[in-house]
Amino acid sequence: MAGKRGTPAMTDAYEIQQLINRYTLGVSQPDWDLAIATFADDGEWHVAASGLTLTGREAILKGMQGFHRLFDWFVQVNAPAVIELDGDKARARSVIRENGKFAGRDEVVMVGGVYVDDLVRTGEGWRFARRAFHGAGSFHHPATAGLGF
């Protein structure tokens, strides 16, 4: 990322990191309005391992909701992104960890991977033009009762 502290580049990078954070919070709560607002109207959500690509906010929303129905709970944790700015476009790469308990099963999954994001500045601010998940691996283990917070 080029730019000095307090410059437009720093502001853009901050806004992009906040967008990534809003997505993570939105899919974890879930807060679908928060999550889907992170995409451009014609944005894409892509999962490399399955070849799934959904285009447009409505299709992405339906896909996310369908995925969430597989779990009693689901949480994402994202690492700070490496952000490359190019005018009104940007690319961000961030490590992600996803954990969830399968619905109706005493089984938990942990997935690790990387999001590669192509972003575009819109009238609403920065949005995902394409959000692609590249899984590195996963493991399943029995769920054990724990404290609820």
Buried (B, 14 or more C-beta within 10 A) or exposed (E): EEEEEEEEBBEBBEBBBEBBBBBBBBBBEBEBEBBBBBBBEEBBBBBBEEEEBBBBBEBBBEBBEEBBEBBEBBBBEBEEBEBBBEEEEBBBBBBBBBBBBBEEEEEBBEBBBBBBBBBBBEEEBBBBBBBBBBBEEEEEEEBEEEEEE
